[in-house]
Amino acid sequence: MRRLIYASHWAEGVRNDAHHTLQAIIGKSIQNNRLDDITGFLISHNGVFLQALEGPDRAIATIFAKIAADPRHADIKVLSDEAAEGRLFRSWAMAGAACWHPAVAEDFDYAAGLGFEGFPAEALLDLLRAVATTDIGRVPCTVAA
């Protein structure tokens, strides 16, 4: 089992319809990730994507290569790529949020402003879990059964 966390900037054109872009990414990811035994969570906020992906090594490598080639992402940076003993987002083939509680958004903006440099994987996962555990701003298509 592998867990990969990455950040990227919204590519040109995403800002014009960020909510639709997030829905499209998550909707397609739910379909694909169920087939490949991948779970995860995606945050989209103020021009930045932050995502954790969990699953078999080969599946994670394949999906990340697709993400890296996706024209909606720019300046992709792998923040953590390591073995994982279990899944943190086991209920979701993919889920995500575009906005959430202001205190969490403030933490995200601070970390993103630093390029997530110096933030250990556990701190990034805490941020993702904080967003995942709130219903504020959840994108309607994101929760996979």
C-alpha positions, 0 to 999 in steps of 0.5 A: 500500500502506498500513499502519495500527497501532491500539490499543484496550481490550477492551470490557466482556465481553471479559475474561471470555473473551479467548481465545475473543474473539481466536480469533473475531476472527482466524478471521473476519479470515482469511476476510475479509482474504484477499478484500480483500488485507489482512495483519496481526498482532494482539496481545491482552494485559491488556485491550489490543489492538494491531494492524497492518493492511497492504493497499490504501488503500481496503481498509484504510479499510473494514476499520478502519471495521468495527473501529471499530464492533466492540463488542469494542473500546473507546477505539480510537486510531490510532497510525500510518497511512502508506504502506508499501513492502512487507508485514511480515506477508505470510504471514498474512491475519491472525494473532495472539497472546494471550501470549508470552515474559515479556520481550516481555510486559513491554515491551508492558505498559510501552508500553500503560501509556503509551497507546503515546504517544511510541512511533514506528511502527517500535518498535510494529512491532518489538514486533509482530514480536517476538511474531509470530516466537515460537511461545509462546502462539500462538492455534491458529487464527491462522496462515493458509496 
